[in-house]
């Protein structure tokens, strides 16, 4: 038997599911020809199939070195790197596969997945569209393409993509689940329920389906039904689904008036979130070190000459402690025809991402901005303009609202980079603000890791607001504050003051902002509340949780007094 015949025997065993026999066969081939790339790759694929990722990487890297033009080997190497979370390295492996064989649609699709995870949305969109153009039956590409549009806050295109795929391919289960979830987020409860009803019986208990049904019950104001639905969540549901269920049960119990149980559910959700990240405490500590860096390095008034050139647009930084109602005001401001808002994809933070790594123990912005020269400042301003153009387009002559709540700590940096900007700050009763932050399933990063227990949220609130007060005095920036409660009680007067501060003329579209929200995807935890009419339901919620909040009320009392809120 020739060596190639022995390899084919091993490959046939592999295809028949006999992994042990296949492994022995591949090893036999390699004992004769240690450079046999396909046999080495076969061992790598078996390791990948059996979850032995380091072994898979070892074998497939060797195979790729020996046969760099083998598209399937490069594709499997990319899959292994993707499974290991090494997404940046996975993309060039998929590139090599596509270059070697442009018709290998799995490689094109997988490259799209890598690019999607790297937030290279336009490139990922191109890959998914290429897959669908070559094979319109690829529902996986249609589902991921819809997810890209959803992330870009384009729900109509996302829904259209899924509905067209379902019409073309048939009602595949994953697409129906994705469609139901998307329709719920834009408030189309009827459409979401119809999509869920179309699922086959064996998928009715899918975790995603259960969670979507429970959210529909929350929207409908039926907490009892929502809690009963959540009891159907399978015990073996993924950890992420179980965490979502805890937060959702907290919201349902809160609506039902079961305060003790609701608080326990939120605490359990935060504990589960903490357990999902071994570095959660380190992230929170790093955020507080960043605030300390700002206080040390960026508190003095900047001493730079005026910028060399004005910005091509008016710039307003819109911030406030998380859960201060910034999403609501953003939607109101975005209704004005002369504004563009960033949806929490802050160009300022994108600018920081372009800076070189800081010295050990320092934050990027404190390290690079403390001793900023006028020339370096002007270069960073130009880079900021490029980032805005890439992400938003040409907005010359309009007003950019760079919205990110915790840009509240960036006033020292903003004063150095953009002394010609304005800062709008949302305030809310600190007790409602802290409680609401504790209740949210934030995606963990340095700042959001501070929201996993109530004392830490209160400590973070105090630290952030103290820095804000210091930088408000030293920055020299024009700053305007408004209170969430005043927006609810005096919408017209509050919004007119904000519009005037932003340098805009009044426009009737602002008062009719809710007309724009039909079918909008709101990419923050506020998405249900923002699409409803203004109401006072969230004002003073902390009083129902006063017993649970008793240990932190003394921390928050000075800030409540400072911002004009009644004492407990």
N, C-alpha and C positions, 0 to 999 in steps of 0.2 A: 504494500500500500504506500503510495507516495505521501509526502508531507502535506500536500494540499488536500488529498483525500482524507487524511487524518483530521485536518482542520475542519473539513466539511462535515465529518461525522460529529465532531464536537459542537459545531454550530447547529446541526440538526437536533442534537440532544438539548441544546439550549432552547431552541424554538419549541421543542416538545415539552418544556418545563422541567426537564431533568437537570437541575442546576449543579448537583454534585457530579454527575457524569460529564457534564459540559466542562466544569472546572478542571477535572482530571484530564480531559482531552486537550484543553488549551495548554495546560501545564506540560503535557507530553510534547506538544508542538514546540513550545518554548525551550524544552530541554534539548531539542535538536537545533532550533534556530532561535536564539535569544532575541533576535531583532525582528521577530515576526509581529508586526504592528497589530494585525487584526486579532491574533490570539491574545496579545496583551490587552487589547481593548475589550475582548470578550470577558476576561477576568475582571476588568474594571466595571463592565455593565452588570455582571453578577454581584459584585460588591455594592453597586448602586442599588440594585433591586433588593438586596438583603439589608440595606440600611448601614452598611459599613463604609461611610463616606470617606474617611481618610485613606482606606485601601483603594476605593474607587478613584480618588484623585491621583494617587501614586501610579496606578496602572494606566489610567487614561492620559496622564501627562506624558508618561513614557511613550505611549502609543502615538500621541500627537507629535512628539518630537521626531519619531521615526517616519510618520506619514502625515506631514503637515497639510497635504492636499486632500486628505480623506475627509469628506464633509460629515459623514456619520460619526467618525471618531471625534471631530471637533465639536459637533453638536452635543454628544454625550459628555464631553469634558465641560462644556458650558452648563449642562444640566447639573453636573456634580458641584460646580462652583456656585451655582444658584442655590442648591440645597444647603450648601455650607454658609450661605449668607454673604459670599464674596462676589457681590453683584458687579462691582466695577471690573473685576477680572473676567466675569462670565461674558460680558458683552463682546470683547474682542474674540473670544472663542467662537461665539455665534457668528460674528463677522467673518471669521475664517471659513466657517461652514457654508455660509451663504455665498462667499466669493468662489469657493470650490464647486458649489452646486446651487445656483440660484433657484432651481426648481425644488429644492428640499424645503417644503413649506413648514415642516416642523421647526427647522432652524430659523426661518424668518419669523414665525410666531414666537419662538422662545426669545429671540432677540428683542421682539416687542415687549415681552414680559420684563426682561432685564431693563430695557429703557424706561418702561413705565415705573419700575421701582426706583430708578435713578432720577425720576421727575423730569425725564426728557420726553415730554408729552407729544410734541410734534413728530419726533422720530418714531416713537412707539405707534402713533396713529398711522404713519406711513406704512409700517410693517403690517399692522392688522388689516389695513385696506388692501395691501398687496396680497395677503393670504386670501381674503374674501374675493378679490378679483379673479384669482386663479382657481379657487374652490369655494363657491358660494355656500356650500353646505357646512363650512367650518363655524359652528355655533360658538365655539370657545373664543374665536377671534371677535365675533360680534358682541359677545358678553363683555369682553375686555375693552373693546372699543367704546361701548356704552359707558363703562366705568370711567374711561378717560373724559368723556363729555360731562358726566356727572361731576367729576372732580373739578372741571373747568366751569362749573355752575351753568351748564347748558343742558338743563333737564329735557327740553323739548327734543333736541337732537338725540339725546340718549334714549329717550322713550321711542322715538321714531326708528332708531337703529334696531332696537330690540323687537319692536312690532313688525318691522319689515323682515327681520330674520325669522321670526316665528311664522310669518305668513309664507315665507319662501321655503323654509326647512321643515316646519311643523312645530307644534308646541312642546319643545324639549324642556325638560324639567328645570335645569339650571337657568335657562332664559326666563321661564315663568317666575321663578323665585326672584331673580334680579329685577324683573319688571315690577313685580308686586312691591318689592322694597323701595324701588325708585318712585313708584306712584304714591306710596304712603308718604315719602318725604316731601313731595310737592303738594300734599293735601288732597289727592284724588282718591278718597277712601273707596268709592264705588269701583273704580278701575282696579285698585289693589285687591279688593275682595274678589272681583271676577277672575283676576289672574290666579289667586290662591285657590279658588274653586276649580280651576282648570287642571290643577295638579292631580296626578294619580293618587289613589288612596295611600299607597305606601310612602309617599313623600309628604303627606299632610302633617306628620310629626317631625319633619325636618326642623332643626333648630332655627334656621333663618325664617321658616314659615311661622313657627310658634312666636318668635319675637315680633314679626311684622303684625300678626293678628293681635298680639297684646298691645302694640303701639296704636293700632286702629281702635282698640277699646279705650285706650287713654284719650285719644282724640275725641271719641264719642262721649266722653265723660262717664264711662261705665267701669269704675275701678274693680268692682266685684267680678265682672266678666273677664277683665284683663288678668286678674290674679288667678282665676280658675284656668285660663289658657296657659299661663306660665307653669302651672303644675304639670302640664303635658310635656315640658321640656325633658328630653331623654336624659337619663342619668349619665350616659357616656357622651354627652354633648361636648364639643370642643371647649377648652378653658375660656376662650374669648367670649363664646356664646353664654357661658354660665356667668361670667362677669357682667355682661350686658343685662342678663336677666335680673341680677341683684339690684342694679341701679334702676331698672325699669320697675321692679316690684316696689322699690322705695318710692318712686313717683306715684304709683298706683295707691300704695298705702297712705301716702301723704294726702292724695285727693280724697281718700276715704276717711280722713281724719284720724287714722290710727298712728299717732305721732311716735310712740315708743317703738313700734314695729318698723315704721318707716326709717327712723334714725338707725336702728340696728341693721336694716338692709343696706343703707348707704355705707355704714361702717364696714359691713362685710364685703361690699363691693370694693371699697378702698383697700381693705386688707388683701383681697384677691389680686388687685392691681399691683400692690406692693410686692406680693409673692411672685408675680410674673417677671419682675425685674430685680435681680440680685443687687443692682447698683442704685436702687431707688434712693437710699439715704445719701449716697455719694452725690447723686444729681442735685438733690435739694441743698446739700451743703455747698456745692459748687455755685449755685445760684446766689446764695447769701454771700459767698466770697466775692462774686461779681459786684454786688451792691456795695460791699466794703471797698473794692477797688475804685468804684466810681466816686465814692465819698472822698477817698484819698487823692485821686488823680484828676478828677474832672469837676471838682466843686468850685474852683476859682473861676472868676469871669474870664472868658477868652480874650486874648489881647492880639487880635489879628486884624489886618486891614480889610476893608470890604472885599467881597469876591470880585474876581476879574470881570465876570460876565453874569448877568441875571439869568435865572432859570427861564426856560421857555414856557413855563406854566406857573400858576400860583400853587403854593404848596402849603397844605394844612396837615399837621400830624394830629391824629385823633386817637386818644388813649384814655385809660382809666383802669382801675383795678378790675381784674376779671369778674364778670357777672354784674357789672355796673350799668348794663343796658346799652352797650356800645353797638351791638348788632341792630337794635331797633333804630337808633339814630342814623346809623350808616345807611340803612334802607331808605330812610327819609331823605338824607342828603343825596343819595344816588338818583332819586327821582328828579332832581334838578337837572335841566338839560345842559348846564355848563360845568357839571362835575363828573369826575370818574373816581370810583373807590376801588380799593385793593382787595377787599374780602379777606383780610388778615394775611395775605401774601405780601408782607411789608417789603417794599423796595429798600428801605433802610437796612433791614436784616439781611436781605440779599446782598447788599453792598458789603456788609461785614463778612459774608461768606467768601468774598474775593480777596480778603486781606490775608497776608501770610500768617502762619501760626505765631502766637505770642510767646514771650518768654515763659518758662514754667511758673505756674501759680498765678498768672495774670489773665484777665479776660482780653479778648482780641481788641475790642474797642478802646478800653482803658489804656492798653499798651501802645496802640498806634495813634491815638488822638490826643494824648496828654501833651506831647511836645510838637504838635502839628505845625508845619510851616504853611505859609500862604499858598505856595506852589503846590504842595501836597494836598492841601484842602481843595484847591481848584481842580486838581486831577481827580479827586474822589467825587466831586460834584459832577464832573463830566461822565464819570463811570455810572453814577446814579441816574443821570439822564438816559444813558444807553440802556440800563436795566429797565427803566420805565418804558422806553420805546419798544424793547423786545417783548415785554410782558403785557403791555396795554395798548401800544400803538402811538400814533401821533396825537398828542393832546395839547398842542401848542395853543396858547391863549385861554385854555380852560383851567379848572381848579382840580388838582389831584388831592384826594383825601387818602393819605397813607395811614391806614387804620390797623393798629395792633394794640390791644389793651396795655400790655406791659412795656410798650415804648414809653410808658410813664416814667421809667427810670432813665430814659435816654436824653433828658433835657440838656445835660452838660455836653453830650456829643452833638446833639442837634444845634446847640448854640455855636459850636465851632464850625460845623459843616454848612449849616443852613440858617445863618442869622436873619435871612430874609423870609423865613417861614413863620407860620403861626401855629399855635398849639391849642387844641380844643380838648378839654378834660371832662369826662363823665364822672359824676359823683353819685353815690347811692348810700343809703343808711349802711354803715359799716357792718352792722349785725346781720342784716339781710344779705349783704355782699359775701361775707365770710361763710354764712350758712349755705348759701346757694353754691359757692365754690366747692364746699365739702360734698355736696350732693351730685357733682358732675363727673361723668366718666371721661375725663380729659385724657388725651394721648400723652404719655409721659415724655417729658423733656426736663431740662433743668428746672424751669419755673413750675411746671405742672406737678412735679414730684413733691412740691411744697404743699399740695392740697389733699394729702392722703390721711391726715388726721386733724381734728378741729384746732387743737393748740398750735400746730405748725401753721395752719392757715392764718390764725390770728397774729402769730408772730411775724409771718411774712407780710401781712397787711400793714402792721405797724412799721416794719422796716422799710417797705416800699413807700409808704406815705410820708415817713420822715425824710427820706431822700428827696422825694418830690417837693416837699416844703422848702428844703434847703436850696435845691436847684431852681425852684421857681423864683427865689429871691436873687440868686446870683447870675442866672442865665441871660437876663435882659431881653428875653423873648416876649412877644405879645401872647398872653395866655388868657383864655376864657374858660370858665367852669359853668356847668349847668347840672342840676340835680335830676336824676331819673324821675323822682316823685313829682317834680314840677312839670316835667314833660307830660306825665299822665294827667295831671290836674289842670294844666294850662298849656295845651298842645300848641295853639296858635302863637301865643306870646313867647313861649320858650323857643320854638323853632325859628320864629322871626329874629330873635336875638342871636341865635346861632348862625343863621344865614347872613345876617348883617356882619357878624364878626369875621366870617369867612370871605368877606368882600364881594358877596353876591347880591343881586337884586332878587326880590321875592318872585316866585313863579308858582302859579296855581297847581302845577304838577306835584309840588312838594306836599300840599295838603291832601292830595289824592294818591299818596305813595302806595297805599294798599292795593290799588288797581294793578300795579306792576308785580305784585307778589303772587298772583295766581299762577301756579305752576313753577314758581321759583324754587330752586334748591338752595337752602341756607346751610352753609357748611360750618355751623357752630352748634353747640348744644341748645341754642335758643330757637331752633328751627320751628318747633310747634307753636311756641308763644308768640313769635314775631309775626306769624301769618294770621293771628287772631286779632280782633279789635282791641283797642287800648282798654285796659281794665286795671283795677287796684288789687287784684288777687295776690300778687307777689309782694305787695307793700305791707310791711309789718309781719311777715310770715315768721320771723324769728321769735315773736312772742309766744307762738305755740310750742316752740322748742326751748323756752327759757330755762327749763330745768336742766336740759342737756348742755346748754350754753353757759350755765352759771360760772364755771371756772374761768371762762375767757372774757366775760362781760367787763371786768375791770380793765383789761387790756384795751378794749375797744371804746370804752366810755369817753376818753379824751377826744378821740376822733369824731365820735358822734356829736359831741358838743361843738367841736371846731367847725363842723359842716352844718350845724343848725338843726340837729335832730334831737327830739325829746329824750330825756333820760328814761331808764326803765321804770 
